[in-house]
């Protein structure tokens, strides 16, 4: 028999629905993290020797958070259905830990956003100065639709016919340092927006879980 009645029963089912949505959001975060990690464009730019790995560190954190959110959402559903104070208390504690970790990761990402971009730009310019016709440089030019650097604009003969043709068709005349900045800004914004959405949902979940947990405890005291 249910330990809660009336409005608290409504909270119970709301918490169950919330946790199911929370599980779906965890699945979405995991999918975004895997997409960012295995996106052919990103991999072609960073999955090489001596390439900076700061961006992938953030992606790995996102994948880990998504997996943890899925697991916590599952246990939250069980706690709501079984009306278990232990499961609900554990659910609240896990949400609090994940929320704190997400805030820390968000602050880290925000403070190091420019460093991530700068590291990739430095890696590109160093490689470009060593050999501006290497496979890696041509990969950057193709993916980012760019050519050369700020200090050394790419002259017409220095790039391949294929890349020149692509730049002409797509109107891409920017240097690759600017292209790198625009590319990673768009990727980091995706991570930021997903993180903000998850944080808002977690706050609601913590409130619901504590309300239901207190209601279960009070009903036991009455009995």
trRosetta pair geometry for C-beta under 8 A, 3 or more apart (Angstrom, degrees):
i j d omega theta_ij theta_ji phi_ij phi_ji
2 5 6.9 128 104 -73 113 63
2 9 6.3 45 155 -106 152 109
2 12 7.7 -141 -154 19 123 174
2 83 6.7 133 -148 -39 67 153
3 83 5.1 165 30 149 112 151
3 216 5.2 60 102 -136 135 78
3 219 4.6 139 165 99 88 144
3 220 6.7 -5 -161 -57 131 78
4 8 3.8 -108 -176 113 122 120
4 9 5.3 171 111 -66 95 64
4 11 7.6 -77 151 56 153 101
4 12 5.9 156 69 -43 139 129
4 83 6.5 -171 0 -127 104 132
4 212 7.2 -69 -53 -150 165 77
4 215 5.0 48 -114 135 124 120
4 216 6.2 -64 -52 -80 108 65
4 219 5.8 -131 -84 -39 58 152
5 8 6.6 48 56 51 32 102
5 9 5.8 -8 -146 -30 22 115
5 219 7.8 133 4 -111 83 131
6 9 6.2 134 57 13 24 99
6 10 7.6 -50 137 -3 45 98
7 10 5.4 -51 -159 31 44 116
7 11 6.6 46 145 -20 70 100
8 11 5.2 -45 -149 33 42 116
8 12 6.4 54 147 -28 65 97
8 211 7.7 -159 -125 144 84 92
8 212 6.7 131 -166 -120 90 64
8 215 4.0 167 -134 -174 139 156
8 219 7.8 -159 90 -47 163 125
9 12 5.3 -43 -152 26 37 120
9 13 6.8 28 154 -11 64 101
10 13 6.2 -59 -153 40 32 102
10 14 6.2 35 149 -20 66 109
11 14 5.4 -56 -144 39 32 115
11 15 6.2 36 155 -23 66 104
11 208 6.3 -180 -173 -152 93 84
11 211 5.6 -107 -168 111 151 121
11 212 5.2 -168 123 -77 115 91
11 215 6.9 128 64 1 141 157
12 15 5.9 -57 -153 33 26 110
12 16 6.7 27 149 -19 62 103
12 80 5.6 146 -168 -173 70 89
12 83 6.8 -26 -126 -88 130 93
12 212 5.7 119 -88 -128 65 126
13 16 5.3 -45 -147 33 40 115
13 17 6.4 40 153 -17 67 101
13 80 7.7 134 -90 162 23 124
14 17 5.7 -53 -149 38 32 109
14 18 6.1 38 150 -23 65 107
14 208 6.3 -134 107 -135 103 132
15 18 5.3 -50 -144 36 32 117
15 19 6.3 32 156 -20 65 104
15 76 7.1 -126 164 167 95 101
15 80 4.3 -174 102 -110 110 133
15 205 7.5 101 -142 -141 80 67
15 208 4.4 168 -94 150 94 125
15 209 6.4 121 -140 -77 131 59
15 212 5.5 -45 -27 -30 157 151
16 19 5.9 -56 -149 35 29 108
16 20 6.6 30 152 -19 63 104
16 77 5.7 73 -144 -136 73 71
16 80 4.3 -164 -69 109 77 144
16 81 6.2 81 -103 -59 125 79
17 20 5.7 -54 -152 34 33 112
17 21 6.5 31 151 -15 66 104
18 21 5.7 -59 -153 39 32 109
18 22 6.0 36 148 -25 67 108
18 76 7.7 -78 95 140 90 136
18 201 7.6 167 -169 -171 94 91
18 204 6.5 -143 -144 119 136 110
18 205 5.6 172 145 -96 128 82
18 208 5.9 128 30 37 162 167
19 22 5.0 -47 -141 36 36 119
19 23 6.4 43 153 -23 64 98
19 73 4.9 153 -176 -161 75 71
19 74 7.7 164 162 -60 113 12
19 76 3.7 -164 -119 103 132 114
19 77 4.4 -168 109 -61 134 71
19 80 6.2 -167 3 -3 140 136
19 91 7.9 -47 -105 -153 126 141
19 205 7.0 102 -81 -130 69 117
20 23 5.6 -47 -151 31 32 113
20 24 6.7 33 148 -17 62 102
20 73 7.2 125 -94 173 16 113
20 77 6.2 78 -63 -92 73 123
21 24 5.5 -53 -152 36 36 113
21 25 6.3 36 149 -20 67 103
21 201 7.2 -135 115 -149 108 132
22 25 5.6 -52 -147 36 32 111
22 26 6.5 38 150 -22 63 102
22 69 6.5 -131 166 176 86 96
22 72 7.4 -74 139 97 128 92
22 73 4.0 -174 101 -107 98 113
22 76 6.6 12 65 56 145 151
22 201 6.0 165 -101 149 84 125
22 202 7.7 100 -129 -85 119 60
22 205 5.9 52 -79 -81 145 143
23 26 5.5 -50 -151 32 33 115
23 27 6.6 37 149 -20 63 101
23 69 7.5 172 -112 135 36 79
23 70 5.5 70 -149 -138 72 60
23 73 3.3 -176 -68 120 74 143
23 74 6.0 89 -103 -55 127 65
23 77 7.2 -15 -34 -31 134 126
24 27 5.5 -50 -154 33 35 115
24 28 6.5 37 147 -20 65 102
24 73 8.0 -157 3 173 47 165
25 28 5.3 -49 -148 35 38 114
25 29 6.3 40 151 -20 67 101
25 69 6.6 -76 96 147 87 140
25 73 7.9 155 47 -74 84 148
25 197 7.2 -149 -150 125 129 108
25 198 6.0 160 150 -103 128 83
25 201 6.0 114 22 55 172 171
26 29 5.7 -49 -145 35 33 111
26 30 6.3 35 153 -18 64 105
26 66 5.2 135 -173 -167 64 59
26 67 7.3 130 175 -81 109 6
26 68 7.5 -135 -141 76 125 44
26 69 3.1 -169 -102 100 109 101
26 70 3.7 -170 119 -56 136 65
26 71 7.8 -152 174 9 161 51
26 72 7.6 161 -78 47 149 87
26 73 5.6 -148 -2 -4 136 134
27 30 5.7 -54 -149 37 30 113
27 31 6.3 32 151 -21 64 106
27 66 7.2 111 -96 -179 9 106
27 70 5.9 88 -59 -94 66 116
28 31 5.6 -54 -148 36 31 112
28 32 6.4 32 153 -19 66 103
28 66 7.6 -139 75 -135 43 118
28 194 7.5 -157 122 -140 102 114
29 32 5.8 -52 -147 36 31 110
29 33 6.3 32 153 -19 64 106
29 62 6.3 -140 175 -180 93 84
29 65 6.2 -76 147 100 142 94
29 66 3.4 -166 100 -96 96 101
29 69 6.2 61 41 38 141 145
29 194 5.8 138 -109 168 83 126
29 198 6.2 34 -72 -73 137 140
30 33 5.7 -55 -148 37 30 112
30 34 6.3 27 155 -16 65 107
30 63 6.1 68 -136 -143 65 60
30 66 3.2 179 -59 132 67 136
30 67 5.8 95 -98 -58 120 62
30 70 6.6 -8 -27 -31 137 129
31 34 5.8 -55 -146 39 30 108
31 35 6.2 33 153 -22 64 106
31 66 7.6 -165 6 -168 50 156
32 35 5.6 -54 -147 35 31 113
32 36 6.3 29 155 -17 66 105
32 62 6.7 -82 96 159 97 133
32 66 7.5 172 45 -76 86 145
32 190 6.7 -165 -167 153 125 114
32 191 7.7 162 139 -93 126 59
32 194 5.7 -149 69 -89 169 162
33 36 5.9 -54 -147 37 30 108
33 37 6.3 26 155 -18 64 109
33 59 5.6 138 -155 -174 78 72
33 60 7.7 109 -172 -101 120 16
33 62 3.8 -179 -95 109 111 102
33 63 3.7 -177 139 -70 144 69
33 65 7.9 154 -60 49 146 86
33 66 5.5 -148 5 0 132 138
34 37 5.6 -56 -144 38 32 111
34 38 6.0 -8 168 13 69 112
34 63 6.4 96 -58 -108 66 110
35 38 6.7 -76 -135 54 22 82
35 39 5.7 48 161 -61 65 96
36 39 5.9 -22 -133 -8 24 119
36 42 6.3 36 -174 5 57 172
36 59 4.7 -149 105 -122 119 120
36 62 7.1 39 43 69 140 149
36 187 6.4 115 -132 -162 111 109
36 190 7.4 176 -78 91 122 134
36 191 7.4 34 -76 -67 164 102
37 42 7.7 -118 -148 96 10 137
37 43 7.9 52 153 -72 44 98
37 56 6.8 82 -120 -138 81 88
37 59 5.0 152 -72 150 84 137
37 60 7.5 87 -93 -70 125 62
37 63 6.7 9 -31 -54 139 134
38 43 6.4 8 -152 -51 35 131
39 42 4.2 65 75 16 106 109
39 43 6.4 174 79 -12 51 88
40 43 5.8 -58 -139 41 28 111
40 44 6.1 30 162 -24 65 109
41 44 6.0 -57 -149 32 25 110
41 45 6.8 15 155 -13 60 109
41 143 4.8 140 -148 -151 90 120
41 183 7.9 -137 146 -159 123 126
42 45 6.0 -67 -155 38 32 106
42 46 6.1 -19 168 19 71 115
42 55 7.7 -140 -163 129 116 138
42 187 7.1 104 -92 -108 125 151
43 46 6.7 -81 -132 54 24 81
43 47 4.4 -1 -168 -5 71 133
44 47 7.1 -19 -69 36 16 100
44 139 5.0 -142 162 178 111 127
44 143 5.9 167 84 -59 129 144
45 51 7.5 140 135 -147 56 142
45 120 7.3 26 154 -155 116 123
45 139 7.0 -168 -82 125 56 110
45 140 6.2 89 -117 -98 91 77
45 143 6.2 -118 -58 73 107 159
45 144 7.9 79 -94 -42 132 107
45 183 7.9 140 -56 128 172 153
46 51 4.7 163 -157 149 53 141
46 52 7.3 -66 -138 67 102 61
46 53 7.4 123 175 -102 114 52
46 55 6.3 -101 -109 60 162 127
46 56 6.5 174 136 -41 142 111
46 120 7.3 -55 -91 -113 98 112
47 51 7.0 -46 -23 49 8 152
48 51 4.8 94 61 -28 76 123
48 136 6.0 34 -92 -110 175 126
50 123 6.8 163 127 -137 89 109
51 120 7.7 24 -165 -117 87 75
51 123 5.8 84 -127 -173 57 159
52 55 7.1 85 109 2 95 90
52 116 7.2 172 124 -149 136 57
52 119 3.7 81 -80 141 167 125
52 120 5.8 -109 41 -68 123 62
52 123 5.8 -139 -12 -37 94 138
53 56 4.9 -55 -166 46 75 114
53 57 6.0 90 133 -35 84 92
54 57 5.6 -48 -154 23 34 117
54 58 7.1 32 152 -14 63 99
54 112 6.6 -132 -177 150 133 129
54 115 6.8 -117 -178 112 173 97
54 116 4.6 -143 103 -108 126 85
54 119 5.9 104 13 42 130 156
55 58 6.0 -56 -163 34 36 109
55 59 6.6 34 144 -18 67 107
55 116 5.3 108 -67 -164 81 123
55 120 7.4 28 -26 -56 130 125
55 184 6.7 -100 -103 -136 134 117
55 187 7.4 31 -158 110 123 141
56 59 5.1 -51 -146 37 42 116
56 60 6.2 47 153 -23 70 99
57 60 5.8 -51 -150 33 30 111
57 61 6.7 34 149 -19 62 102
58 61 5.6 -51 -152 33 34 114
58 62 6.5 37 149 -20 65 104
58 105 7.2 130 -134 -176 77 104
58 108 7.9 -172 -96 104 96 107
58 109 5.5 86 -120 -100 132 111
58 116 7.7 -21 -9 -97 135 150
58 188 7.8 8 121 -117 163 85
58 191 6.3 18 151 -151 121 165
59 62 5.4 -53 -153 34 35 115
59 63 6.5 36 150 -19 67 102
59 191 7.8 -104 -89 -93 60 130
60 63 5.6 -49 -147 35 35 112
60 64 6.3 35 153 -17 65 105
61 64 5.7 -56 -149 39 30 111
61 65 6.2 31 153 -20 66 107
61 105 5.1 169 155 -132 149 140
62 65 5.7 -53 -143 36 29 111
62 66 6.3 32 156 -21 63 106
62 191 6.0 -100 -80 -132 140 102
62 194 7.5 56 -144 94 120 138
62 195 7.9 -92 -109 -69 96 98
63 66 5.8 -54 -148 34 29 112
63 67 6.5 28 154 -17 63 106
64 67 5.8 -56 -150 36 31 110
64 68 6.3 27 155 -16 66 109
65 68 5.7 -58 -146 40 31 110
65 69 6.1 34 155 -23 66 106
65 98 6.5 119 -145 -156 88 102
65 101 7.1 -172 -99 107 106 119
65 102 6.3 93 -134 -87 144 95
65 105 7.5 -108 -53 22 140 164
65 198 7.6 86 147 141 124 166
66 69 5.7 -52 -145 34 29 112
66 70 6.6 33 154 -20 62 103
67 70 5.8 -54 -155 32 31 112
67 71 6.6 27 151 -15 64 107
68 71 5.7 -57 -151 38 34 111
68 72 6.1 31 154 -16 69 108
68 94 7.6 -160 170 -179 103 110
68 98 5.9 179 118 -101 128 121
69 72 5.8 -55 -140 41 30 109
69 73 6.1 36 157 -24 64 107
69 98 6.6 124 -79 -163 78 157
69 198 6.8 -73 -104 -151 154 126
70 73 5.8 -56 -148 35 26 114
70 74 6.7 29 153 -21 61 104
71 74 5.8 -54 -156 31 31 113
71 75 6.7 22 153 -10 65 105
72 75 5.9 -58 -149 42 35 106
72 76 6.1 41 151 -25 67 107
72 91 6.4 123 -173 -140 88 71
72 94 4.6 -170 -118 124 122 137
72 95 6.5 145 169 -67 145 70
72 98 6.8 -96 -18 -25 163 148
73 76 5.4 -52 -145 34 31 116
73 77 6.6 37 154 -22 63 100
74 77 5.9 -51 -156 29 31 112
74 78 6.8 28 149 -14 63 104
75 78 5.5 -51 -150 37 39 113
75 79 6.2 41 151 -22 68 104
75 87 6.0 -151 171 -162 90 100
75 90 6.8 -68 147 102 138 115
75 91 5.8 -169 109 -86 99 93
75 94 7.5 77 69 20 136 158
76 79 5.6 -52 -145 36 32 112
76 80 6.4 31 156 -19 65 105
76 87 7.7 163 -107 152 29 99
76 88 7.7 74 -135 -114 65 57
76 91 4.4 109 -94 -138 81 137
76 205 6.8 -32 -142 -165 156 121
76 209 6.9 -82 -138 -88 104 122
77 80 6.0 -56 -148 35 29 108
77 81 6.4 22 157 -14 65 110
78 81 6.0 -60 -145 40 29 107
78 82 5.9 5 166 2 67 116
78 84 7.4 -11 130 25 81 130
78 87 5.8 -111 101 -165 93 155
79 82 6.3 -66 -134 51 23 95
79 83 7.8 81 167 -94 54 8
79 84 5.0 -101 -136 58 68 95
79 86 7.8 -141 -120 81 106 56
79 87 3.0 -162 -95 116 99 112
79 88 4.3 158 166 -61 132 64
79 90 7.4 -167 -79 53 141 93
79 91 5.2 -119 21 -24 158 135
79 209 7.4 29 109 -135 139 105
80 83 7.4 16 -177 -74 28 49
80 88 7.3 100 -69 -89 55 102
80 212 6.7 -12 -119 154 79 169
82 87 6.6 73 65 23 119 149
83 212 7.6 -126 -130 167 72 108
83 216 5.4 163 178 -108 95 129
84 87 3.9 61 87 17 120 107
84 88 6.2 166 88 -11 62 86
85 88 5.7 -60 -141 44 30 109
85 89 5.9 32 159 -21 67 109
85 213 5.4 99 -132 -149 75 88
85 216 5.5 -160 -69 96 92 133
85 217 6.2 81 -103 -64 138 89
86 89 5.9 -56 -145 37 24 109
86 90 6.3 22 155 -15 62 108
87 90 5.7 -55 -145 40 30 110
87 91 6.1 38 152 -25 64 106
88 91 5.3 -48 -146 33 32 117
88 92 6.5 35 153 -20 63 101
88 209 5.0 174 -169 -167 90 93
88 212 6.1 -133 -137 92 150 106
88 213 4.3 -174 115 -79 135 104
88 216 7.4 141 22 18 153 144
89 92 5.7 -50 -150 33 33 111
89 93 6.4 31 152 -17 65 106
89 209 8.0 163 -76 156 26 114
89 213 6.1 110 -63 -132 74 148
90 93 5.6 -54 -147 38 33 112
90 94 6.2 34 154 -19 66 106
91 94 5.9 -55 -147 37 28 110
91 95 6.4 28 154 -19 63 107
91 205 7.7 -109 153 159 109 110
91 209 5.3 -148 96 -131 116 149
92 95 5.8 -56 -150 36 30 111
92 96 6.4 31 153 -22 64 106
92 206 5.6 93 -139 -137 82 75
92 209 4.6 -170 -69 106 94 136
92 210 6.0 85 -108 -62 144 82
92 213 7.2 -57 -27 -19 137 151
93 96 5.7 -54 -150 34 31 113
93 97 6.5 30 153 -18 65 105
94 97 5.7 -55 -149 37 32 110
94 98 6.2 28 155 -15 67 107
95 98 5.8 -57 -144 41 30 108
95 99 6.0 34 155 -24 66 108
95 202 5.1 168 -167 -164 102 97
95 205 5.6 -158 -119 99 154 118
95 206 5.0 -162 107 -73 141 93
95 209 7.3 158 10 16 145 150
96 99 5.6 -52 -145 35 28 114
96 100 6.4 28 155 -17 62 105
96 206 6.6 93 -65 -111 79 133
97 100 5.9 -56 -151 37 29 109
97 101 6.3 27 153 -16 65 108
98 101 5.6 -56 -146 40 32 110
98 102 6.1 33 155 -22 67 107
98 202 6.6 -142 91 -126 110 147
99 102 5.8 -55 -146 35 28 111
99 103 6.4 29 155 -19 63 104
99 199 6.3 102 -136 -135 84 78
99 202 5.0 180 -81 126 105 145
99 203 7.3 102 -119 -66 141 68
99 206 7.5 -27 -32 -43 149 138
100 103 5.8 -53 -148 35 31 110
100 104 6.3 30 153 -17 65 107
101 104 5.6 -55 -148 38 32 112
101 105 6.2 31 154 -18 67 107
102 105 5.6 -53 -143 39 31 110
102 106 6.1 34 154 -22 65 106
102 195 5.8 170 -174 -157 108 100
102 198 6.7 -138 -137 98 158 118
102 199 5.8 -166 113 -81 140 97
102 202 7.7 151 26 7 151 159
103 106 5.6 -54 -147 36 30 113
103 107 6.4 29 155 -18 64 104
103 199 7.2 96 -68 -117 80 132
104 107 5.9 -54 -149 36 30 109
104 108 6.3 32 152 -19 64 107
105 108 5.5 -54 -147 38 32 115
105 109 6.2 32 154 -19 66 106
105 195 7.4 -143 92 -126 109 142
106 109 5.7 -54 -145 38 30 110
106 110 6.2 29 156 -19 65 107
106 192 7.1 98 -137 -124 97 74
106 195 5.4 162 -85 145 112 151
106 199 8.0 -18 -36 -53 151 142
107 110 5.8 -55 -144 37 29 110
107 111 6.1 22 159 -13 65 111
108 111 6.1 -63 -145 41 25 104
108 112 5.9 -6 165 7 64 119
109 112 6.2 -74 -136 53 23 92
109 113 6.2 53 159 -66 64 84
109 188 6.7 171 174 -155 115 107
109 191 6.7 -129 -162 113 161 134
109 192 7.2 -163 112 -78 137 87
110 113 5.9 -20 -149 -22 27 114
110 192 7.8 87 -77 -105 89 119
112 115 4.5 -57 -161 44 72 119
112 116 5.8 81 138 -31 87 92
113 116 5.9 -52 -154 28 29 111
113 117 6.8 21 153 -10 62 106
113 185 7.9 65 178 -108 117 68
113 188 5.7 108 -131 178 105 164
114 117 5.8 -57 -151 40 35 109
114 118 5.9 35 152 -22 69 110
115 118 5.5 -55 -141 40 31 112
115 119 6.1 37 157 -25 66 103
116 119 6.0 -54 -151 30 26 111
116 120 6.8 19 154 -12 61 106
116 184 6.4 -163 118 170 110 145
116 188 7.4 138 74 -76 148 134
117 120 6.0 -60 -154 38 32 107
117 121 6.2 31 151 -19 68 109
117 180 6.4 138 -160 129 82 98
117 181 5.3 59 -167 -111 134 67
117 184 5.2 -177 -95 74 87 141
117 185 7.4 19 -85 -53 136 77
118 121 5.5 -55 -145 39 33 112
118 122 6.1 34 156 -20 67 106
119 122 5.8 -54 -147 36 28 111
119 123 6.4 31 153 -20 63 106
120 123 5.6 -52 -148 36 33 114
120 124 6.3 33 153 -20 65 105
120 180 5.2 -172 113 -173 116 132
120 184 6.6 150 31 -45 155 148
121 124 5.7 -55 -149 36 31 111
121 125 6.3 25 157 -15 67 107
121 177 4.8 59 -142 -136 113 87
121 180 5.2 173 -80 81 78 149
121 181 7.2 17 -67 -54 124 85
122 125 6.0 -55 -141 39 30 106
122 126 6.1 31 159 -20 65 108
123 126 6.0 -57 -147 36 26 111
123 127 6.3 20 157 -13 62 111
124 127 5.9 -63 -150 41 28 107
124 128 5.9 28 154 -22 67 111
124 137 7.7 115 -160 -112 79 74
124 140 5.9 119 -131 -126 117 164
124 149 7.5 158 118 -92 102 105
124 176 5.8 -139 162 121 145 124
124 177 7.0 -178 81 -84 133 66
124 180 6.2 -147 -9 -59 154 148
125 128 5.4 -52 -140 38 31 114
125 129 6.2 32 159 -21 65 105
125 149 5.2 77 -112 -112 94 148
125 151 7.8 61 -144 34 126 112
125 177 6.8 21 -60 -78 109 111
126 129 6.0 -56 -149 34 27 108
126 130 6.6 23 152 -17 61 108
127 130 5.7 -59 -152 36 33 111
127 131 7.1 -47 172 50 66 76
127 134 6.6 -96 169 50 101 143
127 136 5.8 -63 169 97 149 132
127 137 6.1 -170 124 -66 107 93
128 131 7.7 -106 -150 72 22 37
128 132 5.1 40 -167 -101 72 80
128 137 5.5 117 -99 -115 73 124
128 148 7.5 114 -171 -146 145 36
128 149 5.8 154 90 -38 158 117
128 152 7.2 173 132 72 124 130
128 176 7.5 163 -70 52 146 141
129 132 7.6 33 -81 -58 16 91
129 152 7.5 133 -90 11 79 155
130 134 7.6 15 93 -27 94 137
131 134 4.2 84 103 -42 116 105
131 137 6.9 -153 104 -8 73 136
132 137 5.7 -161 -157 164 41 168
132 148 7.8 13 -149 -103 130 60
132 152 7.9 -116 -89 126 142 134
132 154 7.3 173 -179 -117 131 93
132 158 5.8 -14 119 177 134 117
133 137 6.7 -75 -85 67 5 132
133 138 7.1 30 -165 -50 46 107
133 158 7.3 -132 -67 -178 93 71
133 160 7.8 111 -141 -50 93 91
134 137 4.8 95 56 7 81 102
134 138 7.0 -150 93 -2 42 88
135 138 5.8 -60 -149 41 31 110
135 139 6.3 37 151 -26 65 106
136 139 5.5 -53 -151 31 32 115
136 140 6.7 34 151 -19 64 100
137 140 5.7 -49 -153 32 35 112
137 141 6.5 33 151 -17 65 105
138 141 5.6 -52 -146 38 35 113
138 142 6.2 34 155 -20 66 106
138 159 7.8 140 -112 -148 82 82
138 160 6.5 32 -126 1 123 126
138 163 6.4 -125 -147 -58 85 137
139 142 5.9 -56 -146 37 29 109
139 143 6.1 20 161 -12 66 111
140 143 6.2 -62 -141 42 25 102
140 144 5.7 -10 174 13 66 119
140 146 7.2 -50 141 62 87 105
140 176 5.5 49 143 -151 120 139
140 179 7.7 125 168 94 90 132
140 180 7.7 -20 -158 -72 115 99
141 144 6.7 -67 -127 54 18 89
141 145 7.6 58 173 -111 51 11
141 146 5.9 -119 -129 72 58 60
141 147 5.4 49 -133 -91 114 64
141 154 7.7 74 -112 -76 130 169
141 159 6.5 -170 -174 -134 164 124
141 163 5.1 18 126 -146 129 138
141 167 7.9 -47 174 -60 101 114
141 176 6.5 -73 -87 -84 65 124
142 145 7.6 10 -178 -70 22 48
142 163 6.2 -99 -75 -106 76 95
142 166 6.7 43 -128 78 70 167
143 183 7.8 53 130 -118 102 151
144 176 5.8 98 85 -136 145 80
144 179 3.5 95 165 155 125 132
144 180 6.5 -34 -113 -62 155 54
144 182 8.0 124 -155 63 101 102
144 183 5.7 -77 -112 -49 99 138
145 166 6.9 -124 -121 137 81 106
145 167 6.6 145 -168 -104 73 67
145 170 5.3 -80 -145 102 134 144
145 172 3.5 -135 159 -102 97 158
145 174 7.7 57 107 44 80 98
145 179 6.7 -178 64 -127 62 133
146 167 8.0 103 -107 -107 8 112
146 172 6.0 -104 -74 168 41 115
146 174 5.1 -55 -118 88 97 81
146 175 6.0 45 -176 150 115 18
146 176 4.0 145 110 -87 132 61
146 178 7.0 173 -124 66 139 83
146 179 3.6 -114 -41 -28 146 150
147 153 7.5 51 109 -173 90 65
147 154 3.5 -98 153 41 99 147
147 158 7.9 130 -178 85 112 104
147 159 5.5 -56 -133 -60 125 149
147 163 7.0 127 -90 149 111 123
147 167 6.2 -11 -28 -91 126 152
147 172 7.5 118 -10 125 93 99
147 173 7.7 -45 35 -148 109 38
147 175 7.0 -75 77 -120 48 45
147 176 6.6 135 -5 -42 3 93
148 152 5.6 -140 -164 108 99 68
148 153 4.4 76 128 -161 162 31
148 154 3.0 -147 -43 -31 101 77
148 155 7.8 99 -77 -11 133 44
148 158 7.5 76 -76 86 97 139
148 175 5.2 -71 91 -128 85 87
148 176 6.5 170 72 -1 32 94
149 152 4.8 41 50 49 99 81
149 153 7.4 -114 63 -71 44 32
149 154 8.0 101 2 -45 49 80
149 175 5.5 65 -165 -175 17 123
149 176 6.3 -48 -87 47 56 92
149 177 5.5 63 -147 -26 73 112
150 153 7.9 -3 -158 -65 17 72
150 175 5.2 158 -69 93 51 166
150 177 5.1 -49 -26 40 98 143
150 178 7.4 108 -72 -31 97 92
153 175 6.3 -95 -108 -88 71 108
154 158 5.2 -138 -166 77 78 122
154 159 5.5 45 165 -40 130 115
154 175 7.6 154 -6 -119 92 73
155 158 4.7 93 58 -6 79 111
156 159 7.4 -82 -167 35 28 92
156 164 6.9 60 -157 -118 73 132
159 163 4.6 -96 167 84 115 127
159 164 5.4 142 96 -56 110 85
159 167 7.7 47 111 -6 157 140
160 163 4.8 91 58 11 84 100
160 164 6.8 -147 95 -5 42 88
161 164 5.6 -56 -145 39 31 112
161 165 6.2 33 156 -22 66 106
162 165 5.9 -56 -151 34 27 111
162 166 6.5 25 152 -17 63 107
163 166 5.6 -54 -147 37 34 111
163 167 6.2 35 154 -19 67 105
164 167 5.8 -55 -147 37 30 111
164 168 6.3 32 154 -21 64 106
165 168 5.7 -55 -149 34 30 112
165 169 6.4 26 155 -17 65 107
166 169 5.9 -56 -147 37 31 108
166 170 6.1 0 165 6 67 114
166 172 7.3 -9 125 35 80 128
167 170 6.5 -72 -137 52 24 91
167 171 7.8 -99 173 79 55 5
167 172 4.5 -100 -136 69 72 92
167 173 6.8 102 178 -76 111 52
168 171 7.9 23 -179 -69 23 36
172 179 7.9 43 -164 -93 115 127
174 178 4.7 -100 174 80 119 128
174 179 5.5 142 102 -55 117 89
175 178 5.3 92 65 13 77 101
175 179 7.1 -141 104 -5 40 94
176 179 4.9 -52 -142 41 43 119
176 180 6.1 52 155 -26 71 97
177 180 5.8 -46 -149 30 30 112
177 181 6.8 32 150 -18 59 104
178 181 5.6 -53 -151 34 35 114
178 182 6.4 30 154 -15 68 105
179 182 5.9 -56 -146 39 31 107
179 183 6.1 33 156 -23 66 110
180 183 5.7 -57 -144 36 28 113
180 184 6.3 11 166 -5 66 110
181 184 6.6 -66 -144 44 22 96
181 185 6.1 27 158 -24 62 112
182 185 5.8 -55 -144 33 27 114
182 186 6.7 27 159 -19 62 105
183 186 6.3 -64 -163 32 26 108
183 187 6.8 18 149 -13 63 109
184 187 5.3 -51 -144 39 43 113
184 188 5.9 40 157 -19 72 106
185 188 6.0 -58 -142 40 28 107
185 189 6.3 33 156 -24 63 106
186 189 5.8 -51 -147 31 29 113
186 190 7.0 36 151 -23 60 100
187 190 5.8 -51 -161 26 35 114
187 191 7.0 32 147 -14 65 102
188 191 5.5 -50 -153 36 41 113
188 192 6.3 43 149 -21 68 105
189 192 5.4 -53 -146 38 35 115
189 193 6.2 34 158 -19 68 105
190 193 6.1 -55 -145 36 27 106
190 194 6.4 24 157 -15 62 110
191 194 6.0 -61 -149 39 27 109
191 195 6.2 28 155 -21 64 112
192 195 5.7 -59 -148 37 28 112
192 196 6.4 27 158 -19 65 105
193 196 5.9 -52 -147 34 31 110
193 197 6.5 31 155 -17 63 106
194 197 5.9 -58 -153 37 31 112
194 198 6.4 28 154 -17 66 108
195 198 5.8 -57 -146 38 31 109
195 199 6.2 33 156 -23 66 107
196 199 5.7 -54 -147 33 30 113
196 200 6.6 31 155 -19 63 104
197 200 6.0 -56 -154 33 30 110
197 201 6.6 26 153 -15 64 108
198 201 5.7 -58 -150 39 34 111
198 202 6.2 36 153 -24 68 107
199 202 5.7 -54 -148 33 31 113
199 203 6.8 35 154 -22 63 100
200 203 6.0 -51 -154 28 32 111
200 204 7.0 29 151 -13 63 104
201 204 5.8 -56 -156 37 36 111
201 205 6.4 37 148 -21 68 108
202 205 5.4 -54 -147 37 35 115
202 206 6.4 38 155 -22 67 102
203 206 5.9 -52 -150 32 31 111
203 207 6.7 30 153 -17 63 104
204 207 5.8 -57 -153 35 32 111
204 208 6.3 29 153 -16 67 108
205 208 5.8 -56 -144 39 31 110
205 209 6.1 29 159 -19 67 109
206 209 5.9 -55 -143 37 28 109
206 210 6.4 23 160 -15 63 108
207 210 6.2 -63 -151 38 27 105
207 211 6.3 26 155 -19 64 110
208 211 5.8 -58 -147 36 29 111
208 212 6.2 21 159 -13 66 109
209 212 6.0 -58 -145 41 29 106
209 213 6.0 31 156 -22 65 111
210 213 5.6 -53 -139 38 31 113
210 214 6.2 31 159 -18 65 106
211 214 6.1 -59 -151 37 26 108
211 215 6.4 26 152 -20 62 109
212 215 5.5 -55 -147 36 33 114
212 216 6.4 35 154 -20 66 103
213 216 5.9 -52 -150 33 31 110
213 217 6.5 29 152 -16 63 106
214 217 5.7 -55 -148 38 33 111
214 218 6.3 32 155 -19 66 106
215 218 5.8 -53 -145 37 31 110
215 219 6.4 32 155 -21 64 105
216 219 5.8 -54 -148 34 30 110
216 220 6.6 30 153 -19 63 105
217 220 5.8 -56 -154 34 32 111
217 221 6.6 32 150 -20 65 105
218 221 5.6 -53 -150 34 36 113
218 222 6.5 39 152 -22 66 102
219 222 5.7 -49 -150 31 35 114
219 223 6.5 34 151 -17 65 104
220 223 5.7 -54 -148 37 34 110
